[in-house]
Amino acid sequence: MFISVYVYLKVGVGVGMGVKTITISIEAYEALLRLKRPGESFSDVILRLAKKRSLLDLAGVWKDVDGEELDRVLKEIREAWLKWDTRIE
């Protein structure tokens, strides 16, 4: 089953918004809905997800995390890697 979604595209600086209709699956719509932040349009979600990213975008994201929380997160990551690291012989 599919759903039609209106996508608003900027057609030029200061010109206003154009409208384009696309068809996506219900599953894709629900995934976008889960990722949608308060006050964000579906166009905003799509543009945020499609944006090219750099590792430099992550610089400083851990600066406010205290040492205890960091230790807990790193422990969970190590445990996940150990579970994932199964070898096929």
N, C-alpha and C positions, 0 to 999 in steps of 0.2 A: 504494500500500500504506500502511496506517495502523497505528499502534501505540497501545495504551492505556497511559496514564501515570497513576500515582496522584499527586494533588496534595493536600498537607496544608494545610488552612486553619485559622487560629486562629478559634475560635468565641466567644472571650471571654477577658478577662484572667483568668488563673489557672484557667481551666476545662479546659484541655487542647486537644487537637488533634482536629479533625474530618477526615474523608477524603472526597475527591471525585474521581471518575474522569473524566478527559477523554481524548479521542482526538485525536492529532496525527499528521501525516505523518512518515514516516521522515526526510525531509529536515529537518523542524522539530526532531525529536528530536536528530539529528546536530548541528544548529546549536546547540542548547542544550548538548549534550555538549561541544562545542568551547569554549563560553563559560563552562562550569562551572569554578570554582576549587577547589583542594584544600580538602576539608572542607565544601564548600558542597553543599546539597541542590538538587534541581531547583526546588523551591519558592523557595529562596533566590535562584536565578538569575532566575526569572521576576519575583520581587518587585524585585530589583535593577534589572532592565531596564525594568520598568514604572513605577519611581519617577519622580515629577516632579522635574525638575532645574532649577537656576538657574545662570546664568553665575557667580554668586558661589561656587558649588561648585568652580569652577576656580581661584579666587584662591589664589595661592601655589604652584601645582603645578610651576612652572618655577624656583622659587627655588634649588634645588640643582643646576641644570644649569649646567655651566661654559660660558664664552663660546665656546669652540671647538665644542662640541657644538651649541650654539644656532645658530651660524653655519651648520653643516652641515645642520641641520634646516630652517632658513629657506631655504637654497639649494635643497634638494630640493623644498620647497613652491613656490618661484618657478618652478622648472623644470616641475613638474607643472601649474601654472597656465598656463604658456606652451604646453604640449602640449594642454591642454584648451581653450584659447582659440582655437578654429578658427572662422572666420567663414564663413557660408553667404551667398553673394551671388546 
